[in-house]
Amino acid sequence: MERITFEQEGFHGIYHPAVKAFDQRKIVIVLGGSEGNENIPRNVGKMFAEQGISALGICYWNVPGLPDNLIRVPLEPFEKAISWIKRQGYTRIAMYGISKGAELALLCASLMPDITGVIALSPMHCIWSGTTGNKSMTSKKFTMVSEFSWRGKDFPYMKAELKYGSAIWNLITQQQLNLAYMYTRPLENFDEATAIKVENIQGDILFICALEDLMWPSRQSADYMVKRLEKNNWPHRVKTIVYDKASHILVPLNPSKLNMFKVERKYPQECQNNRQEAFAKTIEWLSEW
Protein backbone atom coordinates (compact mmCIF):
# COMPACT_ATOMS: atom_id res chain seq x y z
CA MET A 1 0.00 0.00 0.00
CA GLU A 2 1.26 3.48 -0.89
CA ARG A 3 -0.26 6.77 0.21
CA ILE A 4 -0.43 9.65 -2.24
CA THR A 5 -1.24 13.12 -0.92
CA PHE A 6 -2.91 16.06 -2.60
CA GLU A 7 0.27 18.06 -2.03
CA GLN A 8 2.31 15.45 -3.90
CA GLU A 9 0.15 14.66 -6.92
CA GLY A 10 -3.01 16.77 -6.75
CA PHE A 11 -5.24 13.98 -5.40
CA HIS A 12 -5.58 12.00 -2.15
CA GLY A 13 -5.11 8.32 -2.86
CA ILE A 14 -4.17 4.92 -1.48
CA TYR A 15 -2.48 2.68 -4.05
CA HIS A 16 -2.88 -1.09 -3.78
CA PRO A 17 -0.81 -2.88 -6.48
CA ALA A 18 -1.93 -6.43 -7.15
CA VAL A 19 0.70 -9.01 -6.25
CA LYS A 20 -0.61 -11.51 -8.82
CA ALA A 21 -2.52 -9.41 -11.32
CA PHE A 22 -4.78 -11.29 -13.71
CA ASP A 23 -4.23 -8.44 -16.18
CA GLN A 24 -1.34 -6.01 -15.70
CA ARG A 25 -3.11 -3.38 -17.83
CA LYS A 26 -6.11 -3.00 -15.55
CA ILE A 27 -6.68 -0.86 -12.47
CA VAL A 28 -9.83 0.19 -10.61
CA ILE A 29 -10.36 3.51 -8.83
CA VAL A 30 -12.28 2.88 -5.60
CA LEU A 31 -14.60 5.52 -4.10
CA GLY A 32 -16.56 5.56 -0.86
CA GLY A 33 -19.85 7.34 -0.25
CA SER A 34 -20.73 10.59 1.45
CA GLU A 35 -18.98 9.59 4.68
CA GLY A 36 -15.78 11.20 3.41
CA ASN A 37 -13.23 8.89 5.01
CA GLU A 38 -10.66 6.29 3.94
CA ASN A 39 -12.57 3.18 5.03
CA ILE A 40 -13.78 1.99 1.62
CA PRO A 41 -10.86 3.32 -0.49
CA ARG A 42 -8.44 1.58 1.87
CA ASN A 43 -10.20 -1.67 2.77
CA VAL A 44 -12.07 -2.46 -0.44
CA GLY A 45 -9.06 -1.31 -2.47
CA LYS A 46 -6.98 -3.89 -0.61
CA MET A 47 -9.57 -6.56 -1.40
CA PHE A 48 -9.33 -5.80 -5.11
CA ALA A 49 -5.55 -6.15 -4.96
CA GLU A 50 -5.88 -9.50 -3.17
CA GLN A 51 -8.20 -10.69 -5.96
CA GLY A 52 -5.69 -9.84 -8.69
CA ILE A 53 -6.56 -6.32 -9.81
CA SER A 54 -4.64 -3.23 -8.75
CA ALA A 55 -6.65 -0.48 -7.08
CA LEU A 56 -6.31 3.20 -6.33
CA GLY A 57 -8.61 4.27 -3.51
CA ILE A 58 -9.41 7.98 -3.69
CA CYS A 59 -10.89 10.35 -1.10
CA TYR A 60 -12.60 13.26 -2.82
CA TRP A 61 -13.44 15.52 0.13
CA ASN A 62 -12.76 15.98 3.86
CA VAL A 63 -8.99 15.49 3.39
CA PRO A 64 -6.14 18.04 3.24
CA GLY A 65 -6.22 20.07 0.03
CA LEU A 66 -9.88 19.36 -0.77
CA PRO A 67 -13.21 20.81 0.50
CA ASP A 68 -14.16 20.19 4.12
CA ASN A 69 -17.79 19.72 3.09
CA LEU A 70 -19.48 17.98 0.19
CA ILE A 71 -19.80 21.28 -1.69
CA ARG A 72 -18.31 22.16 -5.07
CA VAL A 73 -15.98 19.18 -4.87
CA PRO A 74 -13.71 19.51 -7.92
CA LEU A 75 -13.37 16.72 -10.47
CA GLU A 76 -9.91 17.85 -11.60
CA PRO A 77 -8.12 15.65 -9.02
CA PHE A 78 -9.44 12.64 -10.92
CA GLU A 79 -7.73 13.89 -14.07
CA LYS A 80 -4.50 14.07 -12.08
CA ALA A 81 -5.12 10.59 -10.72
CA ILE A 82 -5.60 9.26 -14.25
CA SER A 83 -2.32 10.86 -15.34
CA TRP A 84 -0.58 9.25 -12.36
CA ILE A 85 -2.15 5.88 -13.19
CA LYS A 86 -0.90 6.07 -16.77
CA ARG A 87 2.62 6.82 -15.56
CA GLN A 88 2.49 3.54 -13.60
CA GLY A 89 1.90 1.69 -16.87
CA TYR A 90 -1.84 0.97 -16.64
CA THR A 91 -3.86 1.39 -19.82
CA ARG A 92 -7.34 0.24 -18.74
CA ILE A 93 -9.07 2.24 -16.01
CA ALA A 94 -12.36 1.42 -14.30
CA MET A 95 -14.14 3.16 -11.43
CA TYR A 96 -15.95 1.47 -8.53
CA GLY A 97 -18.10 3.51 -6.17
CA ILE A 98 -20.98 3.19 -3.77
CA SER A 99 -23.81 5.66 -3.21
CA LYS A 100 -22.40 9.18 -3.63
CA GLY A 101 -19.23 7.53 -4.92
CA ALA A 102 -21.27 5.69 -7.57
CA GLU A 103 -22.82 8.97 -8.66
CA LEU A 104 -19.35 10.52 -8.83
CA ALA A 105 -17.86 7.55 -10.72
CA LEU A 106 -20.56 7.81 -13.39
CA LEU A 107 -20.09 11.57 -13.61
CA CYS A 108 -16.31 11.31 -14.01
CA ALA A 109 -16.63 8.57 -16.61
CA SER A 110 -19.10 10.70 -18.60
CA LEU A 111 -16.45 13.44 -18.83
CA MET A 112 -13.14 11.54 -18.94
CA PRO A 113 -12.80 9.08 -21.85
CA ASP A 114 -9.85 7.28 -20.25
CA ILE A 115 -12.35 5.68 -17.87
CA THR A 116 -13.76 2.73 -19.80
CA GLY A 117 -15.61 0.82 -17.10
CA VAL A 118 -17.86 1.72 -14.16
CA ILE A 119 -19.17 -0.42 -11.30
CA ALA A 120 -21.90 1.64 -9.59
CA LEU A 121 -23.30 0.29 -6.30
CA SER A 122 -26.51 1.90 -5.01
CA PRO A 123 -26.20 4.51 -7.79
CA MET A 124 -27.86 7.84 -8.52
CA HIS A 125 -28.65 9.22 -11.98
CA CYS A 126 -28.38 12.95 -11.29
CA ILE A 127 -26.44 15.61 -9.39
CA TRP A 128 -27.73 16.98 -6.07
CA SER A 129 -27.18 20.06 -3.96
CA GLY A 130 -24.12 19.97 -1.74
CA THR A 131 -24.23 19.28 2.00
CA THR A 132 -22.52 20.75 5.04
CA GLY A 133 -21.80 18.91 8.24
CA ASN A 134 -19.83 15.69 8.55
CA LYS A 135 -19.97 14.96 12.27
CA SER A 136 -23.32 13.14 12.36
CA MET A 137 -26.38 12.40 10.24
CA THR A 138 -28.42 15.18 11.87
CA SER A 139 -25.63 17.74 11.38
CA LYS A 140 -25.97 17.51 7.62
CA LYS A 141 -27.71 20.34 5.78
CA PHE A 142 -28.41 20.74 2.08
CA THR A 143 -27.17 23.95 0.49
CA MET A 144 -28.09 26.00 -2.56
CA VAL A 145 -24.92 25.12 -4.48
CA SER A 146 -23.87 22.02 -6.40
CA GLU A 147 -22.00 19.18 -4.73
CA PHE A 148 -19.52 18.92 -7.65
CA SER A 149 -17.70 21.32 -9.96
CA TRP A 150 -15.78 21.00 -13.23
CA ARG A 151 -13.54 23.55 -14.89
CA GLY A 152 -14.58 26.09 -12.26
CA LYS A 153 -18.31 25.71 -12.93
CA ASP A 154 -21.01 24.12 -10.81
CA PHE A 155 -23.18 21.36 -12.24
CA PRO A 156 -26.94 21.88 -12.40
CA TYR A 157 -28.42 20.12 -9.37
CA MET A 158 -31.56 18.81 -7.75
CA LYS A 159 -32.41 20.20 -4.31
CA ALA A 160 -33.03 17.44 -1.80
CA GLU A 161 -35.68 17.71 0.91
CA LEU A 162 -34.09 17.89 4.35
CA LYS A 163 -36.88 17.28 6.84
CA TYR A 164 -35.97 14.99 9.69
CA GLY A 165 -39.51 14.72 11.04
CA SER A 166 -40.34 11.98 8.54
CA ALA A 167 -37.06 10.23 9.31
CA ILE A 168 -37.86 10.18 13.04
CA TRP A 169 -41.39 8.90 12.32
CA ASN A 170 -39.94 6.17 10.08
CA LEU A 171 -37.48 5.25 12.82
CA ILE A 172 -40.29 4.88 15.36
CA THR A 173 -42.78 3.07 13.13
CA GLN A 174 -40.39 0.99 11.01
CA GLN A 175 -37.49 0.55 13.48
CA GLN A 176 -35.07 1.48 10.75
CA LEU A 177 -33.48 4.43 8.99
CA ASN A 178 -35.45 5.50 5.93
CA LEU A 179 -34.31 8.69 4.18
CA ALA A 180 -35.33 7.86 0.62
CA TYR A 181 -38.18 10.37 0.72
CA MET A 182 -35.61 13.19 0.78
CA TYR A 183 -34.88 12.29 -2.84
CA THR A 184 -38.03 10.64 -4.18
CA ARG A 185 -40.23 13.66 -3.48
CA PRO A 186 -38.02 16.17 -5.34
CA LEU A 187 -37.62 13.66 -8.19
CA GLU A 188 -41.35 13.91 -8.84
CA ASN A 189 -40.37 17.20 -10.55
CA PHE A 190 -37.15 15.94 -12.08
CA ASP A 191 -34.99 18.45 -13.95
CA GLU A 192 -33.37 16.63 -16.89
CA ALA A 193 -30.54 19.19 -16.89
CA THR A 194 -29.25 17.60 -13.69
CA ALA A 195 -28.97 14.10 -15.21
CA ILE A 196 -25.56 12.49 -15.64
CA LYS A 197 -24.88 12.01 -19.36
CA VAL A 198 -24.13 8.31 -19.02
CA GLU A 199 -24.42 7.90 -22.79
CA ASN A 200 -21.01 9.64 -23.03
CA ILE A 201 -19.26 6.90 -21.06
CA GLN A 202 -16.71 5.15 -23.27
CA GLY A 203 -17.05 1.66 -21.86
CA ASP A 204 -19.09 -0.90 -19.95
CA ILE A 205 -21.26 -0.28 -16.87
CA LEU A 206 -22.33 -2.60 -14.04
CA PHE A 207 -25.15 -1.44 -11.74
CA ILE A 208 -25.66 -3.21 -8.40
CA CYS A 209 -28.53 -2.20 -6.15
CA ALA A 210 -30.98 -3.34 -3.49
CA LEU A 211 -34.59 -3.95 -4.44
CA GLU A 212 -35.66 -1.56 -1.68
CA ASP A 213 -32.97 1.03 -1.02
CA LEU A 214 -34.04 3.17 1.96
CA MET A 215 -31.30 5.78 1.58
CA TRP A 216 -32.23 6.89 -1.93
CA PRO A 217 -33.98 5.35 -4.99
CA SER A 218 -31.00 3.55 -6.52
CA ARG A 219 -33.03 0.85 -8.30
CA GLN A 220 -35.12 3.49 -10.06
CA SER A 221 -31.96 5.45 -10.88
CA ALA A 222 -30.35 2.40 -12.46
CA ASP A 223 -33.49 1.78 -14.52
CA TYR A 224 -33.51 5.42 -15.67
CA MET A 225 -29.89 5.19 -16.81
CA VAL A 226 -30.40 1.91 -18.67
CA LYS A 227 -33.34 3.46 -20.54
CA ARG A 228 -31.26 6.56 -21.29
CA LEU A 229 -28.48 4.36 -22.72
CA GLU A 230 -30.97 2.43 -24.88
CA LYS A 231 -32.53 5.66 -26.14
CA ASN A 232 -29.11 6.90 -27.24
CA ASN A 233 -28.14 3.59 -28.91
CA TRP A 234 -25.18 3.26 -26.58
CA PRO A 235 -22.76 0.66 -28.02
CA HIS A 236 -21.25 -0.79 -24.85
CA ARG A 237 -22.24 -3.45 -22.33
CA VAL A 238 -24.57 -2.64 -19.41
CA LYS A 239 -25.74 -5.03 -16.69
CA THR A 240 -27.93 -4.56 -13.63
CA ILE A 241 -27.86 -6.85 -10.59
CA VAL A 242 -30.64 -6.42 -8.01
CA TYR A 243 -30.74 -8.09 -4.58
CA ASP A 244 -33.97 -8.42 -2.60
CA LYS A 245 -32.22 -9.21 0.68
CA ALA A 246 -29.80 -6.30 0.81
CA SER A 247 -29.57 -2.72 2.02
CA HIS A 248 -28.02 0.43 0.60
CA ILE A 249 -24.63 -0.74 1.91
CA LEU A 250 -23.51 -3.21 -0.76
CA VAL A 251 -19.73 -3.14 -0.32
CA PRO A 252 -18.11 -6.38 0.97
CA LEU A 253 -17.66 -5.02 4.50
CA ASN A 254 -19.62 -5.38 7.75
CA PRO A 255 -19.93 -1.90 9.28
CA SER A 256 -22.03 -1.31 12.38
CA LYS A 257 -24.39 0.88 10.31
CA LEU A 258 -25.89 -2.27 8.80
CA ASN A 259 -28.08 -2.56 11.89
CA MET A 260 -29.89 0.62 10.87
CA PHE A 261 -31.83 -1.44 8.32
CA LYS A 262 -34.51 -3.97 9.18
CA VAL A 263 -33.58 -6.27 6.30
CA GLU A 264 -30.02 -6.53 7.64
CA ARG A 265 -31.29 -7.48 11.11
CA LYS A 266 -33.89 -9.92 9.82
CA TYR A 267 -31.70 -11.61 7.20
CA PRO A 268 -28.11 -10.98 8.37
CA GLN A 269 -26.55 -14.02 6.72
CA GLU A 270 -28.39 -13.58 3.42
CA CYS A 271 -27.44 -9.90 3.28
CA GLN A 272 -23.81 -10.69 4.05
CA ASN A 273 -23.80 -13.42 1.39
CA ASN A 274 -25.22 -11.00 -1.16
CA ARG A 275 -22.58 -8.38 -0.35
CA GLN A 276 -19.88 -10.98 -0.88
CA GLU A 277 -21.56 -12.23 -4.05
CA ALA A 278 -21.80 -8.69 -5.40
CA PHE A 279 -18.05 -8.32 -4.96
CA ALA A 280 -17.38 -11.71 -6.57
CA LYS A 281 -19.55 -10.71 -9.54
CA THR A 282 -17.63 -7.43 -9.74
CA ILE A 283 -14.34 -9.32 -9.98
CA GLU A 284 -15.85 -11.60 -12.64
CA TRP A 285 -17.14 -8.56 -14.54
CA LEU A 286 -13.71 -6.89 -14.40
CA SER A 287 -12.02 -10.05 -15.67
CA GLU A 288 -14.30 -9.96 -18.73
CA TRP A 289 -14.03 -6.18 -19.21
Number of C-alpha atoms within 10 A of each C-alpha: 14 10 13 18 15 16 10 9 14 18 25 25 25 24 22 26 21 23 12 13 17 14 15 16 15 22 28 26 27 30 32 26 22 17 18 20 17 20 17 24 25 24 16 24 28 23 18 23 22 17 15 20 26 28 32 30 30 26 27 28 21 18 17 12 14 19 14 16 19 25 21 22 21 19 20 16 19 19 16 15 20 19 14 15 21 16 10 10 12 17 16 18 22 23 26 26 27 27 24 21 27 27 22 29 26 29 22 23 26 20 18 17 14 20 24 20 28 27 28 28 30 32 29 27 23 25 22 25 21 23 21 15 14 17 9 8 10 10 10 16 16 19 17 14 19 23 24 23 17 14 8 11 11 16 21 20 21 24 19 21 16 17 12 13 9 14 19 16 14 15 16 11 9 13 13 20 19 20 22 17 19 20 18 16 12 14 15 8 9 13 13 12 13 15 21 23 19 22 20 17 25 20 22 20 25 20 24 27 29 22 19 20 21 17 19 21 25 26 23 18 18 25 14 14 22 20 12 17 19 12 10 12 10 18 13 14 11 18 13 16 15 17 18 14 20 26 25 23 24 25 21 19 15 12 10 7 10 20 16 15 22 16 18 20 13 12 13 16 12 16 22 20 15 22 22 16 15 21 19 14 15 18 16 11 16 21 13 7 15
